[in-house]
């Protein structure tokens, strides 16, 4: 290579290097990106609004879009679905009792002693088995105030129907009714229900 070619290459290289950002600029941009990313992650970790919105909990009031007749129809469909799924697994789980109660005409006394009118109930009694989870009663109740109550192994929860996702979600945190019911069922019984 000739001396003239080397000088031309050298000047071309120095021109391209002068267009590169300085080390200070690179470090400043990197710091700004990391700070923005940290603030976004921090907001994501500590924002319950964001978590609830993603899990369906932000639009919990959508059950008000339903008329009382529509709500009752959707709630009865839920009880039908759970009942038929559990009945399919009854042969694999000796001693399980499934009872469907019609709407109460007046006040009835719940297991906890409180009087409450309901629009229909599904009761599933699971016998005691050997293991960490003892038997018990699952109670799915359609309440007159447009919600469904579930008593199960994990506790007592109230659910509303989310018309956007067509799913029953926890009134407090937006968790799935069928998800928690499935989780508790497989802890105590054989088979996975096809809710």
Phi, psi and omega in degrees: 000140183278164180297321180297321178294319179296319179295319179296317179295318181297317180290326177295320179295319180291327176294317180291327177291328180289342178274347178287147178291153179289165179300321178300316180297318180296314181296319179296316179294318179298315179298318179297318179295316180295320179295316178297315180297318178298314180296322178295314180295319180297316178298318181296320182289327187253004181261107178289332178300314180297313180298315182295322181296318182291329182270001178096000184281346184285332184251046183288343182276006183293346177296342179286347176287345182267141172287164178303323179291319178295318178300313181298322179295314180294320180293319177293326175299321177298311179298320178299315182297314181294316181299312182294323179294318180289322179296327177296331182263001184298324180293334179274352185227092184296134175092359180284135178243130179242124182229131176254125180255132176288171179303143178278140181278336178220201179285136175237157181267127177281175179299330181274004176092357181271147178272131182205135176275140178228162182256009179148149182216149171236125182242127179236115179261125180252125181289162177293137177232165176286134179140183184288340183249116181281165177295178180172192183239129172265130180231121178247117188237130174271117181268154181291342181264038174057045171214169179238134179256140177235126171250121183212187181302322183282347180133196180253129183225154175245135184236148174237158180271124178268109184289340179287314183261355183055045183223149174274121185235150180298133182295329183279314189227002175080015178286160184278130177297311182293331177294314181287327177294318177297315180301314180292322181299312184289345174284330187250339190228174179263139178093158179248122180292147181260060181301000000 
